[in-house]
Amino acid sequence: MSVPQNGVITRQRLLELGDGAKPITLISAPAGYGKTTLLRQWAPVTGAVVRLDPAEIGDGWELWHRLDNALRLADVTVILDDVHLLDSSRKTSELKRALDLAGSDRRLVIATRRDPILELHDARLAGNVLEIRADDLAFDEAETRLFLAMNHITATPEQARALWVHTEGWPAGLRLSTTPLSRAAGSQEAFATLLHGDTAVGSYLMGQALSCTSEELRSFLLRTSVSEFLDATLAQELTGRSDAALFLELARSQPGFLHRFSGGPWPYRYHPMFRGLLLAELMRSVPEDARRLSAVAAAWFLGHGEHIRAATLAAQGGAWDVLAGALLEGSCVALATGDWIWVKTELNRLPQPIQNANVDVRLSSALMKLGTGARMEAIELVSTLLPAPPPTQTRRQAEVLRFLESWLMAESGHPHQAISILDVGPADDLGPASGSASGGLRSSWRQLQAACLFADGSPARIQAMLEDFATSSAEPYTRGELGAGSSWRQAFLRRRCCPRSHRATHIQYFRCPSAEHWKRSLTRGYGSSTTPIIVAAP
């Protein structure tokens, strides 16, 4: 499929990269990133320009002969496009010779979809290579707006930004968008259709981006496309390949739409449009594999403490038990933060029979009722859960059941019995499943424990616990992320800690930036914050 050239914009920032350039300029990016367009616009300030393209010169010997002759001229810039098309049997030696000839007055510019790693090694070590990559070639938001304007596309700033985010600045994706949007006069419906998939973009990717990809790698890409983020172990789970790490690097360097990041938990990420195409093809050709692999990825992310990613994949694969497990993890977070929007949204995704029978869902519902102030409903649900616990329990289920049992004891006027349960807290997570849910549950656990100790008249134990609390490095929520939605704590202390007969008791439990501030609030009855999370009235 040919890409129309109308409405091409000149991006001066890219042209300026070549001013005073090094002897060798490498332009390396996947299909459709505007490498050839940039080369056509590139004109050096001085000297002759020789342009060579293996797609136009079918004879490999003739190409290398012309390249060698051009680099023997004085004050010349030689532009070599589509290096990835060169015959690999001769490319290493011939390209290495050409790179060695490049110098201050004989500049070589090469464009490729894959780095010629071996050939460039010596030049890179010598600091003679300027590299322009996909991130440089991608349109920024301002360029996206200019591109739409030059192609007579009327778009609001919000629509332009949505298109830029969706394409991640991929020039071919933006260009292929102009035709349907022009026909629809930039209507809201046209933008919505585009952001949910476009056959022109899909045809281009299938025809160009995967044209040089082996069948083995194409299968790898399809099977791993169920997840936007990957690492070698997840890729091995999805493909069954022990050499998954090698194939991830091949996928990154060949089609080029798999990006690698350093410093994060997941080192690889698909370009969203490219992944959408691959996933659509997988769902069309082997729908049962798409569902099964989505469920595998969902369970894997849940086991690595990523309940939000797990929930999306579980819904994609119809893995309702995994989605229920993710819901319980999210409920532990929401109990600490007071934000139940995500939990309610995911709960509505589950089929009604799962909502009624699944243990994780019922525990999540109990936490949500407790956390949103539906006290009587929470008591009723917890009272039905505790007498008939599941015969086999996950660690998270067991911990939540203990938390709910202690809360019910405290609500029933037995804080001392609740303390005996709470004294053995949730286990610390040291493995890959450590995540926000564990921190959220520990945070709520300690706050309930402190409230029960206060109600039981044990100030010395509160102080000792808070001092330990202050030195902990694994409690993210109690250091300033607890919001006013913690109505279960408000209600508990209002009823249990400050009966009306205690006329002089005025206790406020504030949202505190530190454990020391929290301790002052409990033991002295004051705090500087204006947002209390537990307020006890006389």
Secondary structure, 3 states (H helix, E strand, C coil): CCCCCCCCCCCHHHHHHHCCCCCEEEEECCCCCCHHHHHHHCCCCCCEEEEECCCCCCCHHHHHHHHHHHCCCCCEEEEECCHHHCCHHHHHHHHHHHHHHCECCEEEEEEECCCCHHHHHHHHHCCCEEEEEHHHHCCCHHHHHHHHHHCCCCCCHHHHHHHHHHHCCCHHHHHHHHHHHHHCCCCHHHHHHHHCCCHHHHHHHHHHHCCCCCHHHHHHHHHHCCCCEECHHHHHHHHCCCCHHHHHHHHHHCCCCEEECCCCCCCEEECHHHHHHHHHHHHHHCHHHHHHHHHHHHHHHHHCCCHHHHHHHHHHHCCHHHHHHHHHHHHHHHHHHCCCHHHHHHHHHCCHHHHHHCHHHHHHHHHHHHHCCCHHHHHHHHHHHCCCCCCCCCHHHHHHHHHHHHHHHHHCCCHHHHHHHHCCCCCCCCCCCCCHHHHHHHHHHHHHHHHHHHHCCCHHHHHHHHHHHHHCCCCCCCCCCCCCCCHHHHHHHHHHCCCCCCCCCCEEEECCCCHHHHHHHHHHCCCCCCCEEEEECC
